[in-house]
């Protein structure tokens, strides 16, 4: 039995982060880390809103992982 190509869990998880305004830390492929709140996402990028710093558009291909800070 082959696992499905898409479970659609990523979209529901990201939407939950947006709805609940959960602070996250994102580790990029070059090991930089940025903190903020996911404001928007699509198939290719996330928009991260940061307090006291410019908002970022992060391409998903450049992300290692993210985790919740709250």
N, C-alpha and C positions, 0 to 999 in steps of 0.2 A: 504494500500500500504506500503510495506516494503522498507526502504532505502537500497541502494546498499551496499554491504560489502566493496567494493573498488571503490573510485572515481579516483584514480591515481593522485590526486592533490598534494599529498605529494612529489612524485617523480618530478613532473614538478616544484614545488616551490623550492625544494632543488637544482635542476639543474639550476634554475634561479639565486639562491644565488651563486653558483659556477661560472657560466658564468659572472656575474656582479661583482664578488669578494666583496660581501657585508659583512662588518663586523657584527658579531652577538654576542650576549651574550646568553649563555646556562645555564639554571638553572638545576642542577642535583637533583635527588630524595632526597639527604641528604642536600639540600639547598645551596650547594657550587655553585658559579658562575664562569664560565670561558669565556673569550672573545677570538675571533679569526675569521678566515674565513673558511667556509666549503670547503674542498679540494676534498673530495670524500665521497660517501655514498653507502650503499647497504641495503638489507632488515634488517640487524641486527645492523649496527653501522654507525657512522659518523667519518670522520677524520677531526679534527680541527687544522688548522695551526695557530700558535701564534707567534707574534713578540717578540723576546727576551726571549722566554720560549720554552720548549720542545713541539713538536706537540703531540696531543692526539688522541687516538682512544676511542670514547665514545659509549658504547652500548646503543641503543635506549631505551631499557627497563629501563635504569637508568636516562633517561631524563624526566624532568617535562615539560619544554617548552623551546623555544628559541625565541628571537626577534632581529630585525635588529637594529643596532646602528647608521647607516647612515641616 
